[in-house]
Each structure stands twice: as structure tokens, then as C-alpha cells.
């Protein structure tokens, strides 16, 4: 069971690997909502000392309901674990001076503010580099800073609409639609982590600090086009964008006698096994179904056939056949059922935890495993400003300077 009883580790901790590969790396986290906090959660899980700098009212996701404790929502519990919180009004000079002191001793700075906003605050890259030339400065923006959208606000729905995600649904459902998850926020969070780790490696090899920009819009487009660029990647294009198999309306979980299931014959052998199992001798002889290149032209027909056959058997019958034939297959599992899945239980993805303020909760551990640095919960999601005084003391501020920095004027 994870605990949070270990003492706070300082930036100069001699135990370089006890908390993970990033033990000894200090991250100043000036991000809110999902994209940035998800990224810094992963950095914290890797062992970094993440200092979450919040406004006096706190990160907006603290306010989500339901909750047991005001200011600590269910999503906040996991997205902001392994962090320490300091709350300061960066509109005040004393608070900005305190942040400057923190940045002077940090390895990484991550913010998700628009260029003009961070510039007005006095913490653009030039200013921070003057404080700490070795810092990795990551601007997690909505749009690239050298484009006309640079100063636009950005939220996941906006980026889904603008990057092609929402439009993909039009050919399948008849109208554009959003994925029911903040997919662009989360994939950008993953990109932030990759970028920060690469920049830290570059610094470790003697390259020094640098600025890194991770724009959500461009990241989502690149992510989306991995498979959907296709024929349009050629110049001149050999066809339109869009990966055909993913755009047929019949691609969906199939209804069975007792639920829904994904049945995904992929290889030539998979399809032969499937046709033999359902007794479709005609399909076995049809040259259109013989190879992947030919099947790619008739996915709509193949998936219609799958849907018709799926309805004739139970989930268990399909699972038994597909496992015997080595055909990819999984039942549809609802969000409320995931914790009871036997594989999820076996790998221990969910761990019981006890928050000092909110009580018992389910910790979703990092799914990545390191042989020499197991996942460890060092800090539960912090109360707003919980570690402010300790963090500023570590940075060398006097008691008077700390009082001034943490004064919210209330």
C-alpha cells in the first residue's frame, strides 16, 4: 500500500535513484487544468521534485464535484500526486521575486500560459535564462508562438475541432463530433514529458539549458496524421487524407447475444480462421478477402459480415474461439468495470491509498514499470499552498520574504 510518510527530499538529495530516474530533478510547474498537470504528474512519478505554483484560488480542477474535501476533487487526486503546492499571487512583486528564486535553483520550468501573458509577468525565456542558463524551459502552449493563433486560448474541444479529430466523425456518424475524452490535452501532456526528458538528456551531454515549445494544436495534427495522411503525403497527392479502415461506419464494437465485443481479424490467417469458424465457404474463396491489400478496399463489407456473425454468439463463445485462433478480441468493458478486470487486478494498476484530508481513494499507479525504481507515492495531491513555506525556505528566502510572497492580500 502506498504511503506518504517519507520526508520531503531536497534538490540536493544524495540518494539519486531512490524515487525514480528523475530523482534530484526539480520542476517548477506553473500549469493548470489537464495538459500541464498530467505532464508534471508523470515527471513527479518518475521521481522529480515537482513544485506546483498555484494562484490564490487554486487550480480550477480542484473545484470539480463530487468531493469529500473542498479543493481536492477526484481527478485532482491522481493528476496532482507526487507534487508540492505553493500558492502565490504572481500579480504581486514579492511573489514574482519568490518565483524567480525558485527558478534560479530549478532544472525545469513548465508553464501553459500564452506568450503575451508570461511575458507581462516577466518570465519569458529570456528573463528566466538570465536567472538560470541551464534551465529547461518548456512552454506548453495552445498554438505555436510564431503563428497567427499564438495568443488564442486553447482547450481540448477547440483543438479537437481545429485539428481534424472532430471532422473524422462526420464520415462515420454523419456530423462532426468530439471524442468523449480530453484526448488532445492528454496527448500533448505525453509530448511535454518526452520533450522535457530529451532536453534534460541534451543538457546532461553538455548541451546546456534551452527553450522547448509544445503546442497542442500542432501536436494534435501530427498525432492525427500518423495514419490519416496516407495518400495525401505524396506530392502531388495520390488520393485524399484518411485511413479507410478507420472511417467506415461499420467499424464499431459488435453486439453479441449478451453484450458487445471487439473482434478484429487482421492477418490472412486470422480471416481464414474466422470464415471457417462461421462456415462461410464463399468468403474463403473470394479473392477480395484473400490479402490485406485486397481487404483494404472492402472493409465496409467485411465489418458488416462481422456484425452479422457476432450477434449469433455470446461474448464468452467469441473469446474462446478468438483466443484459440489467435485473433485479436476483447469484450467492451465499461469504465465502472475496469477495476474488476482480472488483468488489471493482476498487474495492480489500482492501489488503495489514504489521503490525509480526503480519506480512502483509488490510486492509478504509473503504468510504466522500472526494474530499479518501482513506482512510489511520495506525496498525495496537496492542499492548496500546503508546502509554500517549506519550499521557499529551501530556496533561501528569509521569514519576512516568505510572508510577503505568500500574502494574498486577504
N, C-alpha and C positions, 0 to 999 in steps of 0.2 A: 504494500500500500504506500502511495507517495506521501511524503511529509514535507513540511516547510519549517523544520526546526533548526536547519543549519544556519550559521551566522552569515551575514552578507559578506560576499567576497569583494575585496577591493581590486582596483585595476592592476595592482602590482602583485597579485596573488602568486606565490611561488609554485602552487600546485597547478601546473599548466594544463593538465588534461582531465582533471577530476570531474568537471562539469560538462565536458564535451570538447569537440575540436576547436571551438572558439573561446575556450576559457582564457581570460586575460584580455579579451577584446571588449572595449567599452563603446556602446552605441547610444547616441543621443537621438531620441525618437520624437520628432515633432510632427506626428501624423495622427489622424483621427479616422473614424468610421471603419472601413473594412480593408481596403487595399494596403495601406501602410501598416496598420496594426497587425494584419495577418502576416505580412513580411517580417516584421520585427518579432512577432511571436516565434517564427521559425528560427530567427537568429538567436533568440533567447533560449529556445530548446537546444540549440547547438552549443550552448554554454556561454554566450556573450552576456555581459552585464548591460542590460537594456534599461536606460533611464527614460521613462515616458514623461514628457513635458506636456502638461495639460493646461488649458485655460482655467480660470477660477470656477467656471460652471462645469468643467469636465468634458471628456469625450462624449459626443451626443449618444453613442451606443450604450452608455451607462443607463440611459433613461428608458430603454426598451422594457416592456412588460410581457408577462408577469415576472415578479421578482420577490424574493424574500427580504432583501435589504435594499433600500433606496440607493441607487448609484452603482449597483452591481447586478447587471442583467445576466440572463443565462448565456447569451452569446459572448458577453464580455468576459465571463469566467474563463473560457478557453482561449479566446483571441488575445487576451492580455495577461496570460500567465507568464511566469518567468520574467517579469518586469518589475521595476520600482517606479513609483509615481511621485512627481513633484508638480505642484500646481502654482503657476505664476501668471500674472497679468503682464504680458510682454508689451503692452502699451506703456508701461512704466519704465523709466530709465534704470532704476535699481534692479528690476527683474531682467532687463536686457543685459545689464552688466554681469549678472549672475550666470545667465545663459552663455555669455562669452567665456566666462571662466570654465564652465563645463566643457565647452567646445575646445578650449585650449588643451585639455587633457584627454580628449576622446580620440578614438580610432575611426569612428564612422558617425556621420550625421545624415539622418534620413528625414526629409520633410515632404509634405504633399500640398504645399501652398503654390499659388500661381506666381509667376516670375515677378510681377509688379508688387505683389503683397510681401514676399520675402525680401525684396529689395528695399521697400519702405521700412521694414523692420530693422534693416541693417545687417542682414545675414545672408546676402547673396554669396556666391562662391568666392569672389574676390575678397570680400570682407572676412570670411571665415578662413580662407587660405592665409591671410595676413596674421591671423591668430595661431594657426596650426598648419604649416605647409604639408605635413604628412597625412592630413585627414582625408578619408574617402568621403566625398560629399555627394550624396545621392538625392537628386530632385525627382520625386515620384509625381509626375505631372499628368494632367488630363491629355494634353496635346504638346507636341514638340515645341520648344521655345523659339525656334526660328521660322515658325509658320503663322499664318493669319489667325489661327484658332488659339494661339498661345494663352490668351487671357480669358478664354471661356471657362466657366465652371464645368466640372465633369462628374457625372455619376453613372453607375452601371447601365441604367436604362438608356441614357444618351449614347453611350458607346456601343451598346448592342444595336441601336438604331442606325448609327453612322458607319459602323464597321462591316456591315453585311450580315451580321448574325440574324437580326430580325427579318431581313429580306429573304433569307433562306427558307423561312417557314411559309412564305407565300406560295411557292410551288407545291408544297405538301398540304397545307391547310386552307389555302385559298386567300389568305391575307397575311401580312407581316405579323410577327408575334415575338414576344420576349421569352427567352428561356427562363423557367421558374427558379432561377438561382442567380446570384450575382457573379456570373462566370467571368466577366471582364475584370472586375475587381480582383478576383482570386487569381486569375492567370497573370495579371500584372504584378500581384504580390509575389508569385513564384519568380517572375522575371527580375524583380527587385533583389531577391535573395541571390539569384545567380550572378547578377551584375556586381553586387557588393562583394561576394566571395571572390569573383575574378579580380576585382580591383585590389582586394586585400592580398591576393597572391602576387599580383603585379608589384605591389608595394614591398612585399616580403622579398622579392627578387631584385630589389634595388631601384624600382621604377618611381618610388615616391608616391605622394598622395595625388589625387586627381578628382575632377568632377565627373559624375555619372548621371545621365538623364534617362529615366524610364517613363516614356509617355504611354498612357493607357490606350489611346486611340490607335497609334501605330503598332503597338504590341498586339492589340486585338486583330488588326488587319493581317499582320504577319502570321499570327496563330491561325486565323480563319482560312488563309490561302494555302496552308500546308498541303491540303488535299484538293481544295476547290480552285486553285489556279489552273491546273491541268492544261488543257489545250490552249488556253489564253496566255500561257507563259511564253509561247513561241512568238517571234516577230517576223512576219505577220502572224496573227493567231491562227491556229488550226481549228478553232471552234470557240464556243463560249465558255465562260467560267462555270464551275460547278462540277462536283464529283457525282456522276449519275446514280450510283447505288444509294447514296445518302439522300437523294432528292425524290425518290419515288414514294407516293403516298402509302403504298403497301408496306413500307419498311416501318414496322412497329412491333411491339410485343403482341403475341398472338393469344387469342382466347382459347383456353382448353376446357375440358369438362368441369374443371374445378378451380380455375384461376387464369393467370396469364403467364406467358413464358417467352424467353428469347431462345429461338432455335436458329443457329447460324452455320449451316453447312458452308464450307469455304473452299476446300481443296476439291480436285476432281474426284478423289476417293470418297470424300465426305458426301458429295452429291450422289455418287453411285450407291453408297450405303443407304442413303435416305430413300432413294427411289425403290431400291429392293425392299426396304422395310415396309413402305406403304403400298407395295405391289403395283407400281406404275411402270409396266414394261414399255409402254410407248415413250415415256420420258427417257428411259435408259437408252433407247435407240435414236433419240432426237439429237442431231449434230449441233443444234443451238445450245445444248446443255452440256456438251462434252468437255469444253475447256473454259478456263477463266476468261480468255479473250472473247469467246463467243457469248458466254453467260453475261458479260458486262453489258451486252446490248439488249438483254431481255429480263432485267432484274424485276421489272413490274410483273411479268408473267410468273417468274419463279416465286416471288413473295406472295402472290395471290394463291399459288398452289400450296405454299407452306401454311398460309392461314386456313385454307380449307381442311388440310390434313390435321393441323394442330387441334382443331375443335373436336376431333374424334377420340381423343385420349386424354388421360389425366396428366397433371404435371409429373407425378411420380413415374408413370409409364414412359413419358418422354425423357426424363432424366436418366432412367435406367438404360434405355436404348442409346441415347447420345453418349453416355459415358462408356458404354461397351464399344461403340463405333468411333470413339474419339472425335465426336462432333461438338463444337462449342455450344453450350446450352446452360442457361441459368433461369430459375423462376424469377418473376418480378417480386421484389422484396420491398415492402413499404418502409418509410423512414422509421415508423414506430416499431418495426420488427427487426431492424438491423442489429440491435444489441443482442438479440436471441439467436442470430445466425451461428451455426456451430463453428464455422471457420473463424468468424470474428471473435467468438468466445475463446477459441483455442489459442489464437495469437495474442489475446489480451489487449485488443485495441482500446477498449474502455476499461478504466481503472476507477475504483471507488476513491473518493477524496473528501476531505472535510475542510471547508473554508472557515476561517476563524469568525467571520461575520455572517455568512450565508448558509453555513451548515453543510450537510452532505450534498455532494453533486457528482456527476459523471465526468471524469477527465478523459478526453480523447487524446491519448498519447501521440507523440510524433510517430507516424507510420514508418519512418526510416530508422533502421537499426544500425548501430555502430558496434562492432565487436569489442572495442576497447573503451567505449564511452556510452554505456546504456543511458537511455532517456531518464532524466531525473527532474522532478518538480522541485525547484529551489524556492520559488515564490508563487503563492496563489495570486490571482488577479488582485491588484492593490486597491485599497480605498483611495479616494481622491486625495492626492497630496500626502499619502501615508509616509513616504520616505524623504520628504522635502528637506527637512533639517539635516538628516544624516548625509544625504547626497551633497549638500552644499558645504557641510563640514569637511567631507572628503576632498572637496575641491579647494579647500583652504580659505574659505570665507570666514570672516570674523562673526561673532554673535550679532553685532549691530548690522553688518551687511546682510546676514541671513534674515533678520527681522524685516529689514527694508525690502528685500527681494520677495519675501513671502507675504508681505502686506497686500491684501486685496482691496484695501480702502473701505472695507465694510464697517 
